[in-house]
């Protein structure tokens, strides 16, 4: 792990905040009702536009502020105090499709090309951002397109927060819930810090409600988050060729001291056309997620995926504590595939380490590479997994030290073609 590079990069970002606020803007001053019925969009936007040029703070206090999409600005702090809720409008017409990305709608909170933006609940437990997702999930189920690859299930919905090509972004002491689609999304951003955030979406019936999705972004720190959602808890992605006009890598990511409950775990991929490197995950608890360490791609979505390091992760009732696959979403039966010509989007997983990982109540675990580029230089150290089945390995070069797999039935390790294991 190039931890020196990672921490130097994070330090260089410094996560600048707006200068000490001398200007405070209260949306009530601009006509907000905060009655849970009236749309306060214009009043809140006026407060934002007034405060941002003065490096000020917009504070939502007391009551429920219903709003259509709001455009955030540079040098702004948006503070949602305890007892206040920013509630997204339930009217789909309030969220037009983005001109630059038809697979997603304009988000409740959105910004392009901003810097020094902070959304906070204050010094401790803060208020709530609620996306009113129930009505949109129902529409998504009604209009679902099977095998859709856009990321929206075939029915674009608004995100809760969507920020593009911006820098120095901070989010702390805030609760977000009931997002129509992804909760936090970042596209081509540099310098993201999320600390002490709670993310809540139903585990079932709320499709595509990823917790935090940085796309093609760098210098990211996520800490002390508590995520319970209906899709990936966190997903690091770097682009999908058939969808995204612009592709870029994810790099320099530090995720630590957090808990994931329902959801699909901590995912890298599957959209990795821009590559990903220098990711460190430490001191994470997972309870009831479908997967734990999840690194996924396929022959049309890959690139160079390397220097990913996971340490001190405790899992309980996680379906697949280790899910590393270059065949996402489904691998063929063993012995039925042959090597294909490599190209720019062949997934190339290498230089990955897992250390001090414990899991109980698992179903199984997999490490499956493709024959033309097996998973390379994968190090497993101090791994203890107990569950229904063992660890399936195919087309992978794995070094192991103190690895204990305890299945209730079958072999501890199922070694298929292209497997090379070194025990240290």
PyMOL commands that set and color helices and strands:
alter all, ss='L'
color gray80, all
select helices_A, chain A and resi 3-13+27-30+41-52+92-94+133-142
alter helices_A, ss='H'
color red, helices_A
select strands_A, chain A and resi 24-26+35-39+57-60+63-67+70-71+76-80+84-88+97-98+101-105+109-112+115-120+128-130+161-164+167-177+184-187+190-200+212-215+218-223+226-228+234-237+250-260+266-268+276-287+291-296+304-316+320-325+348-362+364-368+375-387+391-394+396-407+413-415+419-423
alter strands_A, ss='S'
color yellow, strands_A
deselect
rebuild
show_as cartoon
